[in-house]
Amino acid sequence: MRKVIALVIAAMAFCSCSVPVAPNHIKNGSVRDYTYAYIIPTSTITSSQPMLLGSTYTAGPSSSVNPSEVIAGYLMKEGYSILPSINPELADKTLVASFGYVGRRGFGFDSYATIIIVQFRDARTHELVESCEAEGVGQTEADDYLIAIKTALNVIFHPDQPAQPMY
């Protein structure tokens, strides 16, 4: 009987362990053909990790992430000039970056991955240049978003490197 229980527990533990799915990258052009970027503003995502105090759970320290700020910082690091609005005179060299929440994928028990999408469109034509859907798994929901966004951006801007989640 102990072996059966141990086997069931081992199977449940194994099934609850999963890795993020490979990012889905769509490339209709190159983000490298642009110099400027306008990022559609997003709201801040705040989350906390539950802490066990005695026999009850309580909210632990909170963490926050604003997807548009993460994207802006990444693009600045890549050499782009971030515009506060779309300038018609610069539209031919401007990307419009947008962020979206796609959903969650459960791993079993209480684990899940947060799935996001980051898109870059041409500011003049509104044509999709590049897009990447990725997922993140962290200690908090804010960590999930941060990991997923950085994974998607790394796939878009550094496709020659293996797509590894940013844990």
CORBELVEN-V295044 format. One line per field, one symbol per residue. burial: + if it has 16 or more other ideal C-beta (glycine too) atoms within 10 Angstrom, else -. Layout:
# CORBELVEN-V295044
burial=???
This chain:
# CORBELVEN-V295044
burial=-------------------+--+-------+--+-++++--+--+-+---------------+-++++-+++-++----+--+------++-+++++++-------+----++++++++++++-----++++++++++-++++++++++++++++++-----+-+--
